Amino acid sequence: MKIISGIQQIGIGNPDVYKTWKWYRKAFGMDIPIFDEAATAGLMLPYTGGEPQERHAVLAMNINGGGGFEIWQYTKRKAEAPDFEVQTGDLGIYVAKIKTRNISIAFEKFSQQKLEIIGKIEINPAGERVFYLRDFLGNIFQIEESKDWFSKSKHFTGGCSGAIIGVSDIEKAKKLYVDILEYDNIIYDEIGVFPDFANLPGGNKKFRRILLSHSKKRQGAFSELLGATSIELIQAIDYEARKIFENRFWGDLGFIHLCFDVNGIEDIKKECASKGFEFTVDSSNSFDMGEAAGQFSYIEDPDGTLIEFVETHKIPILKKLGWYLNLRKRNPEKALPKWMLRTLAFGRVKD
């Protein structure tokens, strides 16, 4: 049975995993490590020059809910940046969305932290207030208001609530994002020049924008924690878009993939193949990342943007007590109890 529980994480290639993670802890409250492991990325050969690559990765979450960050660093090669200035509408994951309870408070807090805010609070085509900021590596985040929360910690944001993805043809892209990933609710679909994009690089051009959400509440073990998400597809109308990861490896600097927590990965494999999205990477059986385990696979959207599926088999709940949860022994449709997931907060890293 195919179950999509939500966005598990967005991968972020960076040159220093612990420096980057510290920045995200302070800015976005991503202070709960699910795993912290150095190993060889041996299955991603189609995207790593045909050779296994040494890496160090941390998966960090926010107890307020939302997807996590997989903070990913090459350890034996220098991660490369694009050799051009990435523009709005370029092909790939352009922006990660971060949710907040109050957009004005978030703007004030980030201003006090002296972060690089891009422009000011603007209104998007749905009539919602948003703003953008850059991290110290140049990655762009959209801050948006949300009413969907798992818990209530002191931090004023939650985790990842979606992404803005550049595509060359929205109709072709919908076959993946709508039909397979089940973002079937169109919040808006407009063509024009938009004030909320105006201060982004190249954002004053004409675009088609379609914001997608899911009409059905997500199911599965982590659905309550991961929460509701949205995907915005943007297509440049009067600009020839380039691939953000053109001539670079997966794991180089930037947003490297968007990962969905799923169940029934073999059923998903069959569906993807029947709709023209063959798995390009497949761990086949359970992989072990030290403190967590599961099965993962990748597909490409029509422009080569990487979408990951992870079926989680084991997760640490209280590592200090040796409590690891085996998810293979429970009903895959049922969400884990909130009290159980809230114990993840005992593993917080405090600065």
Secondary structure, 3 states (H helix, E strand, C coil): CCEEEEEEEEEEECCCHHHHHHHHHHHHCCCEEEEEEEEEECCCHHHCCCCCEEEEEEEEECCCCCEEEEEEEECCCCCCCCCCCCCCCCEEEEEEEEEECCHHHHHHHHHHCCCEEEEEEEECCCCCEEEEEECCCCCEEEEEECCCCCCCCCCCEEEEEEEEEECCCHHHHHHHHCCCCCCCEEEEEEEECCHHHCCCCCCCCCEEEEEEECCCCCCCCCHHHHCCCEEEEEEECCCCCCECCCCCCCCCCEEEEEEEEEECHHHHHHHHHHCCCCCCEECCCCEECCCCEEEEEEEECCCCCEEEEEEEEEEEEEHHHCEEEEHHHCCCCCCCCHHHHHHHHHHCCCC
